Amino acid sequence: MFNALRVFVAVVVALVGLATLRGLLDRVWWVFEPVDVFRLQYLVVLVAAAVVGLLLRRPRLAAVAAALAAVNVAVLRTPGSPALATASRVPAAGELRLVEANVEVGNTDFAAVERLVSGARPDLFGVIELTPAMAQYLGKELTGYRARITAPRDDAYGIGLYSRLALLSAKVVRFPADGPPTVVARLRAGGKLVTVLFTHVRTAFAGSIHVRHLDALAAARPRFGKRVVVCGDLNTPPWSGPLRRFAGKAGLHDVYGSRAWRAYSWPTWASVLRIPLDDCFVSDGVDITAHHDGPDVGSDHRPLVVDIDVR
């Protein structure tokens, strides 16, 4: 029995270790990005394997598992912004509150989305996977959000922005030309100009469009002005190679910083698979003062509530 258990643990370490190392290659080629997604799960499995290896008196196996676990720790501790407040609170004067919510294309709990807005009272509400039916409902119910731009669709790439503040401009743009729609809005906050983007990046399983979308956003960064905020369902965690490259090229840092491993926005139906796919990036001149998850809106994603201060 002990021999069988030793073999089983060795096989687990080999398979998870291979995934751990292959995931590092997404820094070189986006094809390996899906392997890089479940780093936290790899870490948990390898730590457990190291403990079991010691109990089975297989110190070398335990050491290999521990070393591979350390690789995942290093990747998860992605350098980023300092730790931020996560408590729900009312924004102070001069701040903006943004809410990004992937409401899921098949979701018909429209009232739950309206309750999210009523409870969080965002200045800007970005909706991902906005369907015509959801847009019609929100158009009637969100009476305080008169500035709006929507591009609803029957597939997963409808999008919209609802604002309590006057918008200097708002348009739907594609990054790249064959990519999904992105809302680009400009407004003043505290007397300063800021450009806010809400976007939905395709999954890496959809092919090169995923990384081409991120690269196109980074390339377009100079057009957005000094102060920029990019929020949305980015379909990859902050520690992935393509997203780190996007942040570096665009000169942005994300809401989670080096604590991305603690974050969780997808999937709501299986917390054991927790990944922070929904994120918010800001440039210099914009501070993220607080963030927290929103309530359940009937989607497979959790909403993201972010308070920013435009300097």
Backbone hydrogen bonds, N-H to C=O, Kabsch-Sander energy under -0.5 kcal/mol:
donor,donor_aa,acceptor,acceptor_aa,energy
5,L,1,M,-2.2
6,R,2,F,-2.4
7,V,3,N,-2.3
8,F,4,A,-2.3
9,V,5,L,-2.6
10,A,6,R,-2.4
11,V,7,V,-2.5
12,V,8,F,-2.4
13,V,9,V,-2.6
14,A,10,A,-2.3
15,L,11,V,-2.7
16,V,12,V,-2.8
17,G,13,V,-2.3
18,L,14,A,-2.1
19,A,15,L,-2.0
20,T,16,V,-2.4
21,L,17,G,-2.2
22,R,18,L,-2.9
23,G,19,A,-2.1
24,L,20,T,-0.5
24,L,21,L,-0.8
25,L,22,R,-1.6
26,D,23,G,-1.5
27,R,24,L,-1.3
28,V,25,L,-1.9
29,W,25,L,-2.6
32,F,29,W,-1.8
33,E,30,W,-2.2
35,V,32,F,-1.0
36,D,32,F,-0.6
36,D,33,E,-1.7
37,V,34,P,-0.9
39,R,36,D,-0.6
39,R,37,V,-0.9
42,Y,38,F,-2.2
43,L,39,R,-2.5
44,V,40,L,-2.2
45,V,41,Q,-2.3
46,L,42,Y,-2.6
47,V,43,L,-2.4
48,A,44,V,-2.2
49,A,45,V,-2.3
50,A,46,L,-2.2
51,V,47,V,-2.1
52,V,48,A,-2.5
53,G,49,A,-2.6
54,L,50,A,-1.8
55,L,51,V,-2.1
56,L,52,V,-2.0
57,R,54,L,-1.4
58,R,53,G,-3.2
62,A,58,R,-2.4
63,A,59,P,-2.4
64,V,60,R,-2.3
65,A,61,L,-2.4
66,A,62,A,-2.4
67,A,63,A,-2.4
68,L,64,V,-2.4
69,A,65,A,-2.2
70,A,66,A,-2.0
71,V,67,A,-1.4
72,N,68,L,-1.5
73,V,69,A,-2.0
74,A,70,A,-2.3
75,V,71,V,-1.9
76,L,72,N,-2.6
77,R,73,V,-1.9
78,T,76,L,-1.6
85,A,289,T,-0.6
95,E,92,A,-1.9
96,L,308,I,-2.7
98,L,96,L,-0.5
98,L,306,V,-3.4
99,V,124,L,-2.3
100,E,304,L,-2.5
101,A,126,G,-2.3
103,V,101,A,-1.0
103,V,128,I,-2.0
107,N,104,E,-1.8
110,F,108,T,-1.9
112,A,109,D,-0.6
113,V,109,D,-1.1
114,E,110,F,-1.9
115,R,111,A,-2.3
116,L,112,A,-1.8
117,V,113,V,-1.7
118,S,114,E,-2.3
119,G,115,R,-2.5
120,A,116,L,-2.6
121,R,117,V,-2.4
123,D,97,R,-2.3
124,L,97,R,-1.9
125,F,162,Y,-3.0
126,G,99,V,-3.0
126,G,124,L,-0.5
127,V,125,F,-0.5
127,V,160,G,-2.7
128,I,101,A,-2.9
128,I,126,G,-0.5
129,E,158,G,-1.8
130,L,158,G,-1.0
131,T,129,E,-0.5
135,A,131,T,-2.7
136,Q,132,P,-2.2
137,Y,133,A,-2.0
138,L,134,M,-2.8
139,G,135,A,-2.2
140,K,136,Q,-1.0
140,K,137,Y,-0.7
141,E,137,Y,-2.2
142,L,138,L,-2.5
143,T,141,E,-2.0
145,Y,142,L,-1.6
146,R,144,G,-0.7
147,A,163,S,-1.4
148,R,146,R,-0.7
149,I,161,L,-2.2
151,A,159,I,-3.3
153,R,130,L,-2.3
158,G,155,D,-0.7
159,I,151,A,-1.3
160,G,127,V,-1.7
161,L,149,I,-2.6
162,Y,125,F,-2.3
163,S,147,A,-3.2
164,R,123,D,-2.5
165,L,123,D,-0.7
168,L,186,R,-2.3
169,S,186,R,-1.3
171,K,184,V,-2.1
173,V,171,K,-0.6
173,V,182,T,-3.2
175,F,180,P,-0.9
179,G,176,P,-2.1
182,T,173,V,-2.7
183,V,198,F,-2.4
184,V,171,K,-2.9
185,A,196,V,-2.7
186,R,169,S,-2.4
187,L,194,V,-2.0
189,A,192,K,-2.8
192,K,189,A,-1.8
194,V,187,L,-2.3
195,T,227,R,-2.5
196,V,185,A,-3.0
197,L,229,V,-3.0
198,F,183,V,-1.9
199,T,231,C,-2.2
201,V,233,D,-1.9
204,A,235,N,-0.6
206,A,203,T,-2.0
207,G,204,A,-1.4
210,H,207,G,-1.5
212,R,208,S,-2.6
213,H,209,I,-2.1
214,L,210,H,-1.5
215,D,211,V,-2.5
216,A,212,R,-2.3
217,L,213,H,-2.2
218,A,214,L,-2.1
219,A,215,D,-2.4
220,A,216,A,-1.8
221,R,217,L,-0.5
221,R,218,A,-0.9
223,R,220,A,-1.8
224,F,221,R,-1.8
225,G,222,P,-0.9
228,V,226,K,-0.5
229,V,195,T,-2.5
230,V,281,F,-2.9
231,C,197,L,-2.9
232,G,279,D,-2.0
233,D,199,T,-1.1
234,L,232,G,-0.9
234,L,277,L,-2.2
240,S,237,P,-1.9
244,R,240,S,-2.2
245,R,241,G,-2.5
246,F,242,P,-2.2
247,A,243,L,-2.4
248,G,244,R,-2.2
249,K,245,R,-2.7
250,A,246,F,-2.5
251,G,247,A,-1.0
252,L,247,A,-2.3
253,H,282,V,-2.3
255,V,280,C,-1.6
258,S,81,S,-0.9
259,R,256,Y,-1.8
260,A,257,G,-0.8
262,R,259,R,-1.7
263,A,260,A,-1.4
265,S,275,I,-1.9
266,W,275,I,-2.0
268,T,300,D,-1.6
270,A,267,P,-1.2
273,L,270,A,-1.8
274,R,271,S,-1.6
275,I,266,W,-2.4
277,L,275,I,-1.5
279,D,232,G,-2.3
281,F,230,V,-3.5
282,V,253,H,-2.6
283,S,228,V,-1.9
286,V,283,S,-1.4
287,D,309,D,-2.8
289,T,287,D,-0.8
289,T,307,D,-2.0
290,A,307,D,-1.2
291,H,85,A,-1.5
292,H,305,V,-2.2
294,G,303,P,-1.9
301,H,102,N,-0.5
302,R,265,S,-2.2
304,L,100,E,-2.8
305,V,292,H,-2.9
306,V,98,L,-3.1
306,V,304,L,-0.5
307,D,290,A,-2.9
308,I,96,L,-3.0
309,D,287,D,-2.8
310,V,94,G,-0.8
311,R,285,G,-2.8
311,R,309,D,-0.7
